[in-house]
Amino acid sequence: MSKPKQYSAEVRERAVRLVRDHQHEHPSHWAAINSISEKIGCTAETLRKWVRQAERDSGERAGLTTQERTRLKELGRENRELRRANEILRKASAYFTQAELERRPRK
């Protein structure tokens, strides 16, 4: 399986703008996406996702915006990091507590 192509933000914006500008020239939204995706050199599904995300970003469609999605990823990463740190601290606490109990002389 080959590595997916990475398209610049300018190419994405231009492709989305072309779909919006030339949509009326095609019988359906999907036909416009198909036509323009061939010219840009990406798959129609990729361009459809770009258009949907642009619609979410502009408030035309419900869903998470790009900024919200990025923030959600950051929070998820931070949450995983904190859980790992908590687990390490819990294990260290248990280890030192056990060591302290074994060190104390019993009467």
C-alpha positions as CSV (number, residue, x, y, z in Angstrom):
1,M,0.0,0.0,0.0
2,S,1.4,3.4,-1.0
3,K,1.8,6.4,1.3
4,P,-1.1,8.9,0.9
5,K,-0.2,12.1,-0.9
6,Q,0.1,15.2,1.3
7,Y,-1.5,18.3,-0.3
8,S,-0.7,21.9,0.8
9,A,-3.3,24.1,2.4
10,E,-3.3,26.3,-0.7
11,V,-4.2,23.3,-2.9
12,R,-7.0,22.3,-0.5
13,E,-8.4,25.8,-0.3
14,R,-8.3,26.2,-4.1
15,A,-10.0,22.9,-4.7
16,V,-12.8,23.7,-2.2
17,R,-13.2,27.1,-3.7
18,L,-13.5,25.5,-7.2
19,V,-16.2,23.1,-6.0
20,R,-18.2,26.0,-4.5
21,D,-17.7,28.3,-7.5
22,H,-18.5,25.7,-10.2
23,Q,-21.1,23.6,-8.4
24,H,-24.0,25.2,-10.4
25,E,-22.4,24.0,-13.7
26,H,-22.8,20.4,-12.7
27,P,-26.0,18.3,-12.2
28,S,-25.1,17.4,-8.6
29,H,-22.7,18.3,-5.9
30,W,-21.0,14.9,-6.3
31,A,-20.5,15.5,-10.0
32,A,-18.8,18.8,-9.3
33,I,-16.5,17.1,-6.8
34,N,-15.7,14.3,-9.2
35,S,-14.9,16.7,-12.0
36,I,-12.6,19.0,-9.9
37,S,-10.9,16.1,-8.1
38,E,-9.7,14.8,-11.5
39,K,-8.2,18.2,-12.3
40,I,-6.5,18.6,-8.9
41,G,-5.1,15.0,-8.9
42,C,-6.8,13.7,-5.7
43,T,-9.6,11.3,-5.2
44,A,-13.2,12.4,-5.2
45,E,-13.6,11.2,-1.6
46,T,-10.6,13.2,-0.4
47,L,-12.0,16.4,-2.0
48,R,-15.5,15.6,-0.5
49,K,-13.9,15.4,3.0
50,W,-12.2,18.7,2.4
51,V,-15.4,20.4,1.3
52,R,-17.3,19.0,4.3
53,Q,-14.6,20.2,6.7
54,A,-14.7,23.6,5.1
55,E,-18.4,23.7,5.5
56,R,-18.0,22.8,9.2
57,D,-15.4,25.5,9.7
58,S,-17.6,28.1,8.1
59,G,-20.6,27.1,10.2
60,E,-22.7,25.8,7.3
61,R,-22.6,22.3,8.6
62,A,-22.8,20.8,12.1
63,G,-19.8,19.2,13.6
64,L,-16.3,19.9,15.0
65,T,-14.3,22.7,13.4
66,T,-10.7,22.1,12.6
67,Q,-9.7,24.2,15.6
68,E,-12.0,22.2,17.9
69,R,-10.7,18.9,16.5
70,T,-7.1,20.0,17.1
71,R,-7.9,21.1,20.6
72,L,-9.6,17.8,21.3
73,K,-6.5,15.9,20.1
74,E,-4.3,18.0,22.4
75,L,-6.6,17.4,25.4
76,G,-6.6,13.6,24.7
77,R,-2.8,13.6,24.5
78,E,-2.5,15.5,27.7
79,N,-5.1,13.2,29.4
80,R,-3.1,10.1,28.4
81,E,0.1,11.8,29.7
82,L,-1.4,12.6,33.0
83,R,-2.8,9.1,33.4
84,R,0.6,7.7,32.9
85,A,2.2,10.1,35.4
86,N,-0.5,9.2,37.9
87,E,0.1,5.5,37.5
88,I,3.9,6.0,38.0
89,L,3.3,8.1,41.1
90,R,0.8,5.5,42.5
91,K,3.4,2.7,42.0
92,A,6.2,4.7,43.5
93,S,4.0,5.5,46.5
94,A,3.2,1.9,47.0
95,Y,6.9,0.9,46.6
96,F,8.1,3.5,49.2
97,T,5.3,2.7,51.6
98,Q,6.2,-1.0,51.5
99,A,10.0,-0.2,51.9
100,E,9.2,2.0,54.9
101,L,7.1,-0.8,56.5
102,E,9.9,-3.3,56.1
103,R,12.5,-0.9,57.5
104,R,10.7,-0.2,60.8
105,P,11.7,-2.4,63.6
106,R,8.9,-4.5,65.0
107,K,8.3,-4.7,68.7
